[in-house]
Amino acid sequence: MSKFQSNVVKALLDKDFAFRRLHAKHEMLDEKVQAVHEGDSPMDELALEQMKKEKLFLKDEMARKIFDFETRHMIA
């Protein structure tokens, strides 16, 4: 992530409740996936794949919000 995109994410985290919620959920799922991969948390493959899909969906939603923010602020 570029420094510019990092600033956009910070602005969205500060001003957009929905983005904050998406980001928090994504971070929580990321921690759970990491724990499974590190062997700290057992989980069956189907549940793990479902969690990864949800995490990817959240990432896509955040990317849309970042794009919309950049477009509204005429930043590309």
Residue, then its C-alpha position, 0 to 999 in steps of 0.5 A: m500500500s502506498k503512503f497516499q493510499s495509507n492516508v486515504v485509509k486513515a481518513l476513511l477510518d476516521k470519518d466512515f463508520a461503515f469502513r471502520r466496521l469492514h476494516a475491524k472485521h477484516e482484521m479480526l478474520d485475518e488474525k483468526v486465519q493466521a492463528v490457524h496457519e500457525g497451528d494455534s487454532p484448530m479449524d476444518e478446511l471448509a470453515l477456513e476456506q469460508m473465513k478466507k472468502e469472507k475476508l476477501f469479500l471485506k477487502d473488496e468492499m474496502a477497496r470500493k470505498i477507497f476508490d469512491f473516496e479517491t474519485r469524490h476527492m478527484i484523487a487518482 
